[in-house]
Amino acid sequence: MFLVPAQGRQVADPDRGDHLPAEGREVEFTQYWQRRVADGDVVVGQIPAAEPFAKKKG
């Protein structure tokens, strides 16, 4: 599941030992993350679309 911290929040990621980045991250939806969603600390987001490869001029 892709989660993003709520505005102004910094949320610990216990599996990685750091904080959930502002742009979000794919995480395993455990009870920990279920509680963070229920408390409003994080929101379910969309995985950013990969940018297409730039064509080389030539």
TITI-456754 format. One record per atom (N, C-alpha, C): residue number from 1; residue in one letter; atom name; x, y, z. Coordinates in pm, 1 decimal. Layout:
BEGIN
pos / code / site / px / py / pz
NUM / a / CA / X / Y / Z;
...
//
This chain:
BEGIN
pos / code / site / px / py / pz
1 / m / N / 85.2 / -116.0 / 0.0;
1 / m / CA / 0.0 / 0.0 / 0.0;
1 / m / C / 90.4 / 123.2 / 0.0;
2 / f / N / 50.9 / 224.2 / -74.9;
2 / f / CA / 129.9 / 347.1 / -83.7;
2 / f / C / 71.7 / 449.6 / 12.6;
3 / l / N / 153.4 / 492.4 / 108.6;
3 / l / CA / 109.4 / 588.3 / 209.0;
3 / l / C / 193.5 / 714.1 / 205.0;
4 / v / N / 128.1 / 826.4 / 235.3;
4 / v / CA / 191.5 / 957.7 / 237.2;
4 / v / C / 162.7 / 1020.3 / 373.2;
5 / p / N / 261.4 / 1084.1 / 438.2;
5 / p / CA / 232.6 / 1149.8 / 565.6;
5 / p / C / 130.7 / 1262.5 / 547.5;
6 / a / N / 42.8 / 1279.4 / 645.3;
6 / a / CA / -52.6 / 1389.7 / 642.9;
6 / a / C / 25.0 / 1521.7 / 649.8;
7 / q / N / -37.7 / 1628.3 / 602.9;
7 / q / CA / 25.8 / 1759.9 / 600.2;
7 / q / C / 83.0 / 1795.8 / 737.7;
8 / g / N / 211.4 / 1828.8 / 741.0;
8 / g / CA / 276.3 / 1871.9 / 864.4;
8 / g / C / 314.0 / 1759.8 / 959.4;
9 / r / N / 298.1 / 1635.3 / 917.3;
9 / r / CA / 329.0 / 1522.1 / 1004.8;
9 / r / C / 459.7 / 1455.2 / 963.8;
10 / q / N / 529.6 / 1403.8 / 1062.0;
10 / q / CA / 648.3 / 1322.5 / 1039.0;
10 / q / C / 620.5 / 1189.6 / 1108.2;
11 / v / N / 618.4 / 1081.2 / 1031.4;
11 / v / CA / 574.9 / 951.8 / 1081.6;
11 / v / C / 689.1 / 851.6 / 1071.0;
12 / a / N / 719.0 / 786.8 / 1182.1;
12 / a / CA / 825.5 / 686.1 / 1184.3;
12 / a / C / 784.0 / 563.1 / 1104.0;
13 / d / N / 881.0 / 504.9 / 1032.8;
13 / d / CA / 861.5 / 378.9 / 961.8;
13 / d / C / 944.0 / 274.4 / 1035.6;
14 / p / N / 880.1 / 195.3 / 1121.1;
14 / p / CA / 956.0 / 101.0 / 1203.8;
14 / p / C / 1025.3 / -10.1 / 1124.5;
15 / d / N / 975.7 / -41.6 / 1005.9;
15 / d / CA / 1037.8 / -146.7 / 925.4;
15 / d / C / 1170.3 / -102.3 / 864.7;
16 / r / N / 1181.4 / 26.9 / 835.0;
16 / r / CA / 1303.8 / 78.3 / 772.2;
16 / r / C / 1391.8 / 156.7 / 868.2;
17 / g / N / 1337.9 / 191.4 / 984.6;
17 / g / CA / 1417.6 / 264.1 / 1082.6;
17 / g / C / 1437.6 / 410.6 / 1049.0;
18 / d / N / 1348.0 / 467.1 / 968.3;
18 / d / CA / 1354.8 / 609.4 / 935.8;
18 / d / C / 1213.7 / 665.5 / 936.3;
19 / h / N / 1194.7 / 780.8 / 875.1;
19 / h / CA / 1061.8 / 840.3 / 866.2;
19 / h / C / 1005.1 / 820.8 / 726.2;
20 / l / N / 874.7 / 813.2 / 718.7;
20 / l / CA / 806.4 / 804.8 / 590.3;
20 / l / C / 835.9 / 933.4 / 513.9;
21 / p / N / 891.1 / 925.5 / 392.6;
21 / p / CA / 925.3 / 1047.4 / 319.7;
21 / p / C / 800.2 / 1126.7 / 280.7;
22 / a / N / 816.6 / 1256.4 / 262.3;
22 / a / CA / 705.5 / 1344.9 / 228.6;
22 / a / C / 636.5 / 1303.2 / 99.1;
23 / e / N / 710.9 / 1243.5 / 6.1;
23 / e / CA / 651.3 / 1200.4 / -120.5;
23 / e / C / 581.6 / 1065.7 / -109.4;
24 / g / N / 594.0 / 1001.6 / 7.6;
24 / g / CA / 527.0 / 874.2 / 31.6;
24 / g / C / 614.3 / 754.5 / 0.6;
25 / r / N / 561.0 / 637.0 / 33.5;
25 / r / CA / 636.7 / 513.2 / 15.3;
25 / r / C / 540.0 / 395.7 / 15.9;
26 / e / N / 576.6 / 292.9 / -56.1;
26 / e / CA / 504.6 / 166.5 / -55.0;
26 / e / C / 541.8 / 92.9 / 74.0;
27 / v / N / 441.7 / 52.5 / 150.5;
27 / v / CA / 464.4 / -18.1 / 276.7;
27 / v / C / 373.0 / -139.1 / 284.0;
28 / e / N / 410.2 / -234.0 / 368.6;
28 / e / CA / 322.4 / -346.9 / 398.4;
28 / e / C / 216.7 / -295.7 / 495.8;
29 / f / N / 90.0 / -318.1 / 465.5;
29 / f / CA / -19.2 / -260.2 / 544.8;
29 / f / C / -42.0 / -343.5 / 671.2;
30 / t / N / 40.7 / -317.4 / 771.0;
30 / t / CA / 33.5 / -387.6 / 899.1;
30 / t / C / -60.2 / -314.4 / 994.9;
31 / q / N / -77.5 / -369.1 / 1115.0;
31 / q / CA / -158.8 / -302.1 / 1216.1;
31 / q / C / -103.3 / -164.5 / 1248.6;
32 / y / N / 28.9 / -151.3 / 1247.9;
32 / y / CA / 91.0 / -21.4 / 1274.6;
32 / y / C / 39.3 / 82.7 / 1176.1;
33 / w / N / 43.2 / 50.3 / 1046.2;
33 / w / CA / -0.1 / 145.7 / 944.6;
33 / w / C / -151.7 / 165.1 / 946.7;
34 / q / N / -224.8 / 60.9 / 980.1;
34 / q / CA / -370.1 / 75.1 / 994.1;
34 / q / C / -402.7 / 178.1 / 1101.6;
35 / r / N / -328.9 / 175.0 / 1212.2;
35 / r / CA / -349.7 / 272.9 / 1319.4;
35 / r / C / -311.0 / 413.1 / 1274.2;
36 / r / N / -202.5 / 426.5 / 1198.4;
36 / r / CA / -160.7 / 557.8 / 1149.7;
36 / r / C / -267.7 / 617.0 / 1057.3;
37 / v / N / -328.5 / 533.4 / 971.6;
37 / v / CA / -435.4 / 580.8 / 883.9;
37 / v / C / -555.7 / 621.7 / 968.3;
38 / a / N / -595.2 / 537.9 / 1063.1;
38 / a / CA / -711.9 / 566.7 / 1148.0;
38 / a / C / -691.7 / 693.9 / 1229.6;
39 / d / N / -567.8 / 720.5 / 1273.2;
39 / d / CA / -537.9 / 840.1 / 1352.5;
39 / d / C / -521.0 / 965.0 / 1266.3;
40 / g / N / -515.8 / 948.5 / 1133.5;
40 / g / CA / -498.4 / 1063.1 / 1044.8;
40 / g / C / -354.2 / 1105.7 / 1027.6;
41 / d / N / -260.5 / 1022.4 / 1071.3;
41 / d / CA / -118.5 / 1055.4 / 1056.5;
41 / d / C / -69.7 / 1037.4 / 912.8;
42 / v / N / -130.8 / 943.7 / 840.6;
42 / v / CA / -95.0 / 917.8 / 701.2;
42 / v / C / -222.5 / 905.7 / 619.8;
43 / v / N / -208.3 / 924.1 / 489.4;
43 / v / CA / -320.4 / 906.0 / 397.7;
43 / v / C / -278.1 / 810.9 / 287.1;
44 / v / N / -375.1 / 737.5 / 236.3;
44 / v / CA / -348.1 / 646.8 / 125.9;
44 / v / C / -330.3 / 730.9 / 1.2;
45 / g / N / -221.1 / 707.8 / -68.3;
45 / g / CA / -190.7 / 785.9 / -187.4;
45 / g / C / -179.2 / 699.0 / -310.8;
46 / q / N / -145.8 / 762.7 / -420.0;
46 / q / CA / -124.5 / 695.6 / -547.5;
46 / q / C / 24.9 / 684.8 / -573.1;
47 / i / N / 66.9 / 570.5 / -619.9;
47 / i / CA / 206.8 / 554.8 / -658.7;
47 / i / C / 231.3 / 647.8 / -777.0;
48 / p / N / 333.1 / 733.2 / -767.3;
48 / p / CA / 359.3 / 826.0 / -878.1;
48 / p / C / 389.0 / 750.0 / -1007.1;
49 / a / N / 333.5 / 798.6 / -1115.7;
49 / a / CA / 358.5 / 736.9 / -1245.9;
49 / a / C / 503.7 / 759.2 / -1284.0;
50 / a / N / 564.1 / 656.0 / -1336.6;
50 / a / CA / 702.5 / 668.2 / -1381.3;
50 / a / C / 707.4 / 759.3 / -1503.2;
51 / e / N / 807.2 / 846.1 / -1503.9;
51 / e / CA / 823.1 / 935.3 / -1617.7;
51 / e / C / 876.4 / 855.6 / -1735.8;
52 / p / N / 821.6 / 878.0 / -1853.3;
52 / p / CA / 871.4 / 805.1 / -1970.0;
52 / p / C / 1015.2 / 847.0 / -2001.4;
53 / f / N / 1087.4 / 755.6 / -2060.3;
53 / f / CA / 1225.5 / 785.2 / -2095.9;
53 / f / C / 1228.6 / 893.1 / -2202.7;
54 / a / N / 1319.8 / 986.9 / -2185.6;
54 / a / CA / 1334.0 / 1095.1 / -2283.8;
54 / a / C / 1403.9 / 1040.3 / -2409.0;
55 / k / N / 1350.4 / 1077.7 / -2522.8;
55 / k / CA / 1413.8 / 1036.0 / -2647.3;
55 / k / C / 1532.2 / 1125.0 / -2674.5;
56 / k / N / 1639.5 / 1063.6 / -2718.6;
56 / k / CA / 1760.1 / 1139.5 / -2751.6;
56 / k / C / 1744.3 / 1203.6 / -2888.7;
57 / k / N / 1786.3 / 1328.0 / -2897.6;
57 / k / CA / 1785.7 / 1396.2 / -3027.1;
57 / k / C / 1906.3 / 1348.8 / -3106.1;
58 / g / N / 1887.1 / 1330.1 / -3230.1;
58 / g / CA / 2005.0 / 1287.8 / -3297.5;
58 / g / C / 1996.2 / 1266.8 / -3437.4;
//
